[in-house]
């Protein structure tokens, strides 16, 4: 072992430019939570496929690591149909936007504005937040309205389509 970062990670946690090709913008071992929202193209072998009906989870593998790819039938019916035919060791290239496992909760919820955030693994803090919601009807109503407004303006079908279009436009500009 050495103290230097892997080849696919620079000292700034950005993908190494010399590893980017027309087949990939990042390696499977390169993506991190800090890359959330970034358009990425990955290539590799299907390590595992899990079909949960409307969601298909692909573990995509290359020599640098494994990245989980999620295909949602409601948002990407054509991609979902293609992913349903994949099997282990198929070689694929996927394009998408990096998301965190917690689905961007800290980016979506603004503590006290449109929801309440508590630290993971903190049952006392969770209890206090629940008691606040149960005992303060005004807070519940305010958070309810602000939360609905956040979802309707930022996550409506039209807003999602604009974001997807921007990703495709940026990927087309790369080629």
C-alpha positions as CSV (number, residue, x, y, z in Angstrom):
1,X,0.0,0.0,0.0
2,X,1.1,3.5,-0.7
3,X,-0.1,6.9,0.6
4,X,-0.9,8.1,-2.9
5,X,-4.5,8.2,-4.1
6,X,-5.7,5.6,-6.6
7,X,-5.1,6.4,-10.3
8,X,-8.8,7.3,-10.8
9,X,-8.8,9.8,-7.9
10,X,-6.7,12.9,-7.9
11,X,-5.7,14.7,-4.7
12,X,-8.8,16.9,-5.2
13,X,-11.2,13.9,-5.6
14,X,-11.8,14.8,-9.2
15,X,-11.6,12.1,-11.9
16,X,-8.2,11.9,-13.5
17,X,-8.4,13.4,-17.0
18,X,-6.1,10.8,-18.5
19,X,-8.8,8.1,-17.6
20,X,-11.7,9.9,-19.3
21,X,-12.5,8.5,-22.8
22,X,-15.4,8.6,-25.2
23,X,-16.7,5.6,-23.3
24,X,-16.6,7.2,-19.8
25,X,-16.2,10.5,-18.0
26,X,-15.5,8.7,-14.7
27,X,-14.4,5.3,-13.6
28,X,-16.7,3.3,-11.4
29,X,-14.4,3.8,-8.4
30,X,-14.2,7.6,-8.8
31,X,-17.7,8.8,-8.0
32,X,-18.4,10.1,-4.5
33,X,-21.3,11.8,-2.7
34,X,-19.6,15.2,-3.4
35,X,-20.2,14.5,-7.2
36,X,-24.0,14.6,-6.7
37,X,-25.7,16.4,-9.6
38,X,-22.8,15.8,-12.0
39,X,-23.5,14.2,-15.4
40,X,-21.5,11.0,-15.7
41,X,-20.9,8.3,-18.3
42,X,-19.7,5.0,-17.0
43,X,-18.6,1.8,-18.8
44,X,-18.0,-1.6,-17.4
45,X,-19.4,-5.0,-16.7
46,X,-22.7,-5.7,-15.0
47,X,-21.6,-7.2,-11.7
48,X,-25.2,-7.8,-10.4
49,X,-28.7,-6.8,-11.4
50,X,-31.6,-6.5,-9.0
51,X,-35.1,-6.0,-10.5
52,X,-37.6,-4.5,-8.1
53,X,-40.4,-3.9,-10.6
54,X,-40.3,-0.2,-11.3
55,X,-36.7,0.1,-10.2
56,X,-33.7,-1.8,-11.5
57,X,-30.4,-1.7,-9.6
58,X,-27.2,-2.4,-11.5
59,X,-23.9,-2.8,-9.9
60,X,-21.5,-1.7,-12.6
61,X,-17.9,-2.8,-12.3
62,X,-14.6,-1.8,-13.9
63,X,-11.0,-2.3,-12.7
64,X,-11.3,0.7,-10.4
65,X,-14.5,-0.2,-8.4
66,X,-18.2,-0.7,-8.4
67,X,-20.9,1.9,-8.8
68,X,-24.6,1.4,-8.3
69,X,-26.8,2.5,-11.2
70,X,-30.6,3.0,-10.6
71,X,-33.1,2.9,-13.5
72,X,-36.6,4.1,-12.7
73,X,-39.4,2.9,-15.1
74,X,-41.5,6.0,-14.5
75,X,-38.7,8.4,-15.5
76,X,-36.9,6.3,-18.1
77,X,-39.1,3.7,-19.6
78,X,-36.8,2.9,-22.6
79,X,-33.7,2.6,-20.3
80,X,-35.7,0.4,-17.9
81,X,-36.7,-1.9,-20.8
82,X,-33.1,-2.2,-21.9
83,X,-31.9,-2.7,-18.3
84,X,-34.4,-5.5,-17.8
85,X,-32.6,-7.5,-20.5
86,X,-29.1,-7.1,-18.9
87,X,-27.4,-10.0,-17.2
88,X,-24.2,-10.5,-15.2
89,X,-21.0,-9.8,-17.2
90,X,-22.8,-7.9,-20.0
91,X,-20.6,-4.9,-21.0
92,X,-22.5,-1.6,-21.0
93,X,-22.1,2.1,-21.1
94,X,-24.6,4.2,-19.1
95,X,-25.2,8.0,-19.0
96,X,-26.9,9.7,-16.0
97,X,-26.7,12.1,-13.1
98,X,-24.9,11.2,-9.9
99,X,-27.1,11.0,-6.9
100,X,-26.4,10.1,-3.3
101,X,-27.8,7.1,-1.5
102,X,-29.9,9.4,0.7
103,X,-31.5,10.9,-2.4
104,X,-30.1,14.4,-1.7
105,X,-32.1,14.9,1.5
106,X,-29.8,17.7,2.8
107,X,-30.1,19.5,-0.6
108,X,-33.9,19.0,-0.6
109,X,-34.8,19.7,3.0
110,X,-33.9,23.0,4.6
111,X,-34.0,22.6,8.3
112,X,-36.9,24.6,9.9
113,X,-37.9,26.0,6.5
114,X,-39.6,23.0,4.7
115,X,-38.8,20.2,7.1
116,X,-36.8,19.1,10.1
117,X,-33.4,17.4,9.8
118,X,-31.8,15.3,12.5
119,X,-28.5,13.6,12.5
120,X,-28.4,9.9,11.5
121,X,-28.3,7.6,14.4
122,X,-29.5,10.2,16.9
123,X,-32.7,8.8,18.5
124,X,-32.9,11.6,21.1
125,X,-32.8,14.3,18.4
126,X,-35.4,12.4,16.4
127,X,-37.7,12.2,19.4
128,X,-37.4,15.9,20.0
129,X,-38.2,16.7,16.4
130,X,-41.2,14.4,16.5
131,X,-42.5,16.0,19.7
132,X,-42.1,19.4,18.1
133,X,-44.2,18.3,15.2
134,X,-46.9,16.7,17.4
135,X,-47.3,19.6,19.7
136,X,-46.9,22.6,17.3
137,X,-49.8,22.7,14.8
138,X,-48.5,26.0,13.3
139,X,-45.1,24.4,12.6
140,X,-46.7,21.4,11.0
141,X,-48.8,23.5,8.7
142,X,-45.9,25.8,7.7
143,X,-43.6,22.9,7.0
144,X,-46.4,21.1,5.0
145,X,-47.0,24.1,2.8
146,X,-43.3,24.9,2.3
147,X,-42.5,21.2,1.5
148,X,-45.3,21.0,-1.0
149,X,-44.1,24.2,-2.7
150,X,-40.5,22.8,-2.8
151,X,-41.7,19.6,-4.5
152,X,-44.0,21.3,-7.0
153,X,-41.5,23.9,-8.1
154,X,-38.3,21.8,-8.2
155,X,-39.5,18.3,-8.8
156,X,-42.6,18.6,-11.0
157,X,-42.6,16.6,-14.2
158,X,-41.7,19.8,-16.2
159,X,-38.8,20.6,-13.8
160,X,-37.4,17.0,-14.0
161,X,-37.7,17.1,-17.8
162,X,-35.7,20.4,-17.9
163,X,-33.0,18.8,-15.8
164,X,-32.8,15.7,-17.9
165,X,-32.7,17.9,-21.1
166,X,-29.8,19.8,-19.6
167,X,-27.9,16.6,-18.9
168,X,-28.4,15.4,-22.5
169,X,-27.4,18.8,-23.8
170,X,-24.2,18.7,-21.8
171,X,-23.4,15.1,-22.9
172,X,-24.0,16.0,-26.5
173,X,-21.6,19.0,-26.1
174,X,-18.9,16.7,-24.9
175,X,-19.0,14.6,-28.1
